[in-house]
Amino acid sequence: SSKLLPYLCYMGGIGLAGAIAWKLKVTVFIFLIALVLVLLIKRIYWKKLLAGLLVLALFFSLGKVSVDAGIRQVLPLNKEFCDRHEFPLTHWIMMSLGYGGFRQEDVDFTSGFPTYKEKRDANVREIKRRLQEKGVPGSLSFFFYKKQVRTWGDSTFGGCDYLSRHPVYPDGFLARLVTLEGDLNWLLLLYTSLYYGILLLGMFLSAYFAWRKRGQQNNQDHLLVGRLTMTGIAVFLTIWECNARYLVVFLPLMILLCCEGFLELRIRGKTGVQRLDFPVILV
């Protein structure tokens, strides 16, 4: 019982954090899903697992009800107003089938229907139409190439794009450096791409060595939940409206996975790499 209480408190805290994350940034909720998957994968006594999941569900429900009640106190919206203006989740899936990102035309399309149900039904019809228009080869290319490049292919996480929109001093040195049209922007991209490449390489190494160690005795994979989270966000943004800036919230986790990958590479030493000084030199 002395070990069970901290475990249940931990699960309750995760449930509350998940409820808050659901309202603030739905993609962070993927971490909660990954945590539950890890609990199911690991060999935990079934009574302890069941108790933990029940506590997590209870505190998530309590947290969600509390957050919803707090929001209603600040924004007292009636059901009719919400039914008229709330967007269904299908909207973001439909919008993702344009070029992958935000489109004002799609917002205008969805908002043009008077009720939540009509919005959802119209989105579903449009999703089917866009998929049929792309066809199987076009859909495969779109989901597994174009959307992946849009999500993972920007070392500034959309920073240069947003900074290009309304620069205060368009002819200044910083504007020349950070805006997409700037003649010095290639220098910034060279610098950030080097860091970003190291980050992605380290994450790949982390996944690779974790795969190599699967099934080994006494294998304590402390970052398994992190790898599942990043896998989940990759799948989610493949079908959702995507943008490189959506990865910013996961940067701390990406850095942890990167560090683990290079640490594993150094420990093994079988590749002949005894020291990994180059990331330190760049700092």
Rosetta blueprint (number, residue, H / E / L):
1 S L
2 S L
3 K L
4 L H
5 L H
6 P H
7 Y H
8 L H
9 C H
10 Y H
11 M H
12 G H
13 G H
14 I H
15 G H
16 L H
17 A H
18 G H
19 A H
20 I H
21 A H
22 W H
23 K H
24 L H
25 K L
26 V H
27 T H
28 V H
29 F H
30 I H
31 F H
32 L H
33 I H
34 A H
35 L H
36 V H
37 L H
38 V H
39 L H
40 L H
41 I H
42 K L
43 R L
44 I L
45 Y L
46 W H
47 K H
48 K H
49 L H
50 L H
51 A H
52 G H
53 L H
54 L H
55 V H
56 L H
57 A H
58 L H
59 F H
60 F H
61 S H
62 L H
63 G H
64 K H
65 V H
66 S H
67 V H
68 D H
69 A H
70 G H
71 I H
72 R H
73 Q H
74 V H
75 L L
76 P L
77 L L
78 N L
79 K H
80 E H
81 F H
82 C H
83 D H
84 R H
85 H H
86 E L
87 F L
88 P L
89 L L
90 T H
91 H H
92 W H
93 I H
94 M H
95 M H
96 S H
97 L L
98 G L
99 Y L
100 G L
101 G L
102 F L
103 R L
104 Q H
105 E H
106 D H
107 V H
108 D H
109 F H
110 T H
111 S H
112 G L
113 F L
114 P L
115 T L
116 Y H
117 K H
118 E H
119 K H
120 R H
121 D H
122 A H
123 N H
124 V H
125 R H
126 E H
127 I H
128 K H
129 R H
130 R H
131 L H
132 Q H
133 E H
134 K H
135 G H
136 V H
137 P H
138 G H
139 S H
140 L H
141 S H
142 F H
143 F H
144 F H
145 Y H
146 K H
147 K H
148 Q H
149 V H
150 R H
151 T H
152 W H
153 G L
154 D L
155 S L
156 T L
157 F L
158 G L
159 G H
160 C H
161 D H
162 Y H
163 L H
164 S L
165 R L
166 H L
167 P L
168 V L
169 Y L
170 P L
171 D L
172 G L
173 F H
174 L H
175 A H
176 R H
177 L H
178 V H
179 T L
180 L L
181 E L
182 G L
183 D L
184 L L
185 N H
186 W H
187 L H
188 L H
189 L H
190 L H
191 Y H
192 T H
193 S H
194 L H
195 Y H
196 Y H
197 G H
198 I H
199 L H
200 L H
201 L H
202 G H
203 M H
204 F H
205 L H
206 S H
207 A H
208 Y H
209 F H
210 A H
211 W H
212 R H
213 K L
214 R L
215 G L
216 Q L
217 Q L
218 N L
219 N L
220 Q L
221 D L
222 H L
223 L L
224 L H
225 V H
226 G H
227 R H
228 L H
229 T H
230 M H
231 T H
232 G H
233 I H
234 A H
235 V H
236 F H
237 L H
238 T H
239 I H
240 W L
241 E L
242 C L
243 N L
244 A H
245 R H
246 Y H
247 L H
248 V H
249 V H
250 F H
251 L H
252 P H
253 L H
254 M H
255 I H
256 L H
257 L H
258 C H
259 C H
260 E H
261 G H
262 F H
263 L H
264 E H
265 L H
266 R H
267 I H
268 R H
269 G L
270 K L
271 T L
272 G L
273 V L
274 Q L
275 R L
276 L L
277 D L
278 F H
279 P H
280 V H
281 I H
282 L H
283 V L
